[in-house]
Amino acid sequence: MGNCSSSSCGSKKGGSCGSADAAIAQQNTAINTSLAKIKHKILVMSGKGGVGKSTVSTNLALGLANRGYKVGLMDVDLHGPDICRMLNLTDSLQAVKEKFDLVPPMKYGDNLKVISLEYMMENRDDPIIWRGPLKIQAIRQFIADMDWGELDYLIIDSPPGTGDEPLTVASTIKDAHALVVTTPQQVALADVRKSLNFCKHVKMQVVGLVENMSGLVCPHCSNTVEIFKSGGGEETAKAFDIPFLGKIPVDPSVVTGGDDGKPFLASNADSPSVKAFQELVNRVEKAMAAKPPALQTISGCACGDTCNPSTCSC
């Protein structure tokens, strides 16, 4: 696409450049049509791996679905998709009847639709060895080609960092909001600050920050032990002037539920972690129900004192 020029293409009708442009335009139309039916889009992201983004994404989506909302859960962690396993979804992609039919996502219960790259793989243990353009195209197809229908929420689970996947979401879904996940350690918070600065650069509004693994729930007495410290996420939220959505402690049952395909909010367990997840759902629901101006954006330029206005796009 980027190598096409007027000299090489000329005015030839039906040439490769014209065909590619027409295909992109058609896909853009399909993307816009799909997104127009979705009220709220939330990208769950973090600058660091291993902070529990998939756990937060899955339980947030399920918590909203349990309240009667129509919810979509899109796994754009293409190299390490976990959502299917966390929900014990074993469906395989079925061929559509007609050429331009939309592909039905997987379903979990009555209100939750799910799409993940594993849905399209014959062997889910095969590695995905893709460069950027293939990843970008896959994410665009997740939106354009899937039959999401009318949704109240689309929750997007992203891989760690600020690379192709979150950048593609930001550029494709212009009204997406970010929910940033961290753990309390300083090394995690340093990486999370990069995610928040990423949101500045792409002008993505931030719903808030959640501190996951904030203490360990003792399986015997249900008290919480701060094995990873606590409070760093709240301090970071204050420093960036964004909402703090709460602390979610580690509970062995959360780990077991994820491995068994039985997410925490699919159960009626009475635990500090369940209560924390429910409170997270409450706060996200309240924030997204507000008018867009009520949602706080991170102001200022991510470049800081080194910003050059002539070259910066902030």
N, C-alpha and C positions, 0 to 999 in steps of 0.2 A: 504494500500500500504506500509506504513512505517513499519508495524508490520510483514511483510513477511520476513522469514529467510530461509537459505538453509536447516536448519534442519526440518523446518515445511513443506517446499515445496518439498524438495528433487529434484528429476529429473522427477517428475510426469508431463506428458504431459496433457494439458487441465485442470490443476488444477486452483484454484481460483487466485493464484498469477500470474501464466503464462497468464491467461486470462486478468487480470487487466493490466499487463505490455503490452500486445499486444494492448489493447484498448487505453492506453496512447500513445503508439508509433504511432498508427493510427491517433489519434487526433493531435499529434505533427506534423505529415506529413500534415494533413489538414490545420493546423494553418500556417505552413511555406508556403504552396501553396497559401493560401489566402493573406498573408502578402506580398508575392513576387509581387503581382499585384498592390500594393499600394505604391505610391512614397513617400509621406510624412505623418508621423503620429505625431499628437500633442496632448499631455495630458494637459488639462486645469485643474489646481489644485490650492489649497490654504490650508494653515494650519488652517484656520478659516471658519466657516459657515456663511452664510448670506452676503457674499461679492459680490454675483452676478456671480458666475461661470457659471451657466446655461444660464444666459442672454448673457454673453460673448461668451460661446460656440455656442449658437444658432445663434447669429448675425455674428460671425466669419464664421461659416459654410455657412450661407446663403449669406454673402458677397462674399465669394469665389465662390459659385455656381452661383451667379449673373454675375460673370465675365467669365463664361463659363467653369470653372473647374468641373470635376466630383468629388463629395465630399460625404463622408460618415460621419454620426454623430452618435456616439455610446455612450449611456447613461449608465455608470457603477455606477451611484449613485443608488444602488439597493434598499436601504431602503427609499429613497425619490426621485424617478424618476419624473422629471418635463418636460422633453423634449417633450413628446407627447402633453401635455396640452399647452405648449408654441407655438407649431406649429399647434394646433387643429387637431391632427391626431387621428382618432377614429377607425382605422383598427384593426381587430382581427387576430390572427395567424391562418392561414389555413393549414390543413394537406397536406403534400407533397404527390405526386402521387406514387413515388417509395421510397424504404427504404433509399437509399443513396443520394437522391436528396437534394440539398441545399435549404434552406428556403429563400424566397424572403423578403428582408426588406421592411419597409414602404417607400413610396416615397413622396417627397414634391417638386412639380415642376418636371422639366426634369433632373436636375443635382444633386439632393440631395437625398441620401438614409439614412434612419434612423432606428435604432434599440434601443429599451428600454424594460425593463422587463414588463412594462405595456402592451406592445404588446401581451404578452403571458398570461395575467391574465384575468380570466372571470370577476372578480369584481375588478376594479382598486382602490377601496378604502380599499381592504384587506391589512393588514400589512404583510410585509416580515420579518419573524422571523427566520433568518438563522445565523448559525455560519460560521466561516472562510472557511472550505472546500467547502461548498455549493456555497459561493460567488465566490471563485476561479474557481470552475467548470463552473459556469454560464458565467463568463467573457471569459473563454476559448471557451465555446460554441458559444458565440457571434461572435468570430472570425472564428472558424472552421466550423460552421454549416450554416452561413449566406452567401447568394449569393451577396457578395460585388462587384465582378467583378473587372474591371480595374478602379482604383481611382487615382486622383491626390493628394487628401488629405483625411485623416481620422482624424476627430476631436473627442476627447474622453473627455466627461464630467464626472468628478470624484467627489465623496463626499469630505467633508472637512477632513483634517488630513493626516496622513502618514501610514494608516493601510493596510488592506488586498487588497482593490481595487487598489490604486495606485501602491502598491508593486507588485501585480499580473500583472498589465500593464507593469511595468518596467522589470519584469523578463520574460514576454512572448513576448513583442515587444521590442527587443533589440535596435532598432534604433529609438525609440520614443524620441521626444523632449518635454520639459515641457514649458508651458506658465503659469506663476504664476500670480494670481489675488489677489489684496489687496485693502483695503480701507485706507484712510489717517490716521486713528487714531492709536496711539501708540500700543494699545492692539491688533489691527489687524496685525500691522507690526511685533510685537513680534512673533506671530504665523506663519507669512509668512516666517520669518527667519528659522523656523524649516523646512518648505517645501524646502527652498533653500539648507539647510544642508542635507535634504533627498536626493536631487539630487546629492550632493557630494558623499554620501554613495553608491548610486546605479549607479553612473557614467552616469547619464542622462544629456545630453546637454540641455541648457536652451535657448529658443528662446528669452525670455525677460520677463519683468514684466510690468503689466498694473495696473494703479491706477483707480479703479472703484469708483463710487459715489463721485467723486472729485468735490464737489460743487453742488448746486441745481440751475437748470435753471428755472427762474421765468416764469410762464405761461403768464404773462401780458407784460413784457418788454424784455424777453429773456436774461436778464443779469444773471450772475452766482453769487450765494451767497455761500460762503464757510462754510456750516453748519457743516461739518465733518473735517474741516481743509483742507489743501492741501499741496502737495509737499513731503509727507513722503515716498511715493512709489519711487519717483525719487531719493531721498537720499539713500534709501535702495539699489536700483539698482546700484548706484555709489559705495556704500560700498562693494557690492559683485562683482563689475566689470562685470555686465551683461547689455545688452541693456534695455533701458527704452522705452516702446512701446506707452506711452501716457497716458493722463488723460481722463476719460469718466465721464462727469457730470451726476447727477441725473436729469431725465426729467420725469414729470408725465406721459407723453405719452408712455415712455418705460414701466412703470408699467401697464398701461392700455393695451398696446399691448401684453404684456406677459400673462395677464389674459384672453384676448380675443382670444388668439391663432393667433395674427397678429404681429410677431416680427418686430422690428423697421426697419430693412433693407429690409423688404418686402414692405415697403411704400416708397413714394417719398417725405416724410416730410423734410422740411428744418429746421433743428434744430442743435444747437451745439453738441448734443449727436449723431445725425446721422453723422455729419462731423467727430466727434471723432472716431466713429466705422469705418467709411470708411478709416480713417488714420491708424487705427489699422490693418485693412485688408491689406493696402498698405505695412506696415512695415513687417507684417508676410510674405506676398507674396515675398517681396524682400529678407528677411532673408533666407527663405527656398529655394529660387532659387539659392542662393550662394552655392558654394561647401562646403561640410561638415567642412573642416578646418576653413572656415570663420565664422562658428557659434561658439560663445564663450562658453567655459565650465567654471564651477566654479572650480578653482584649490585649491589644499590643502586638508587637512583632516578635516572632520566635528568634530572630537573629540577635535581639538585644542591642547593645551598643555598637555592634559591628555591622549593622544594617546599612546597605547601600540602596537608597530608594530608586536609583536608576536601573538597578538590576533585580531587586527583590519584588516578588509578586504578592507579598503579604497584604 
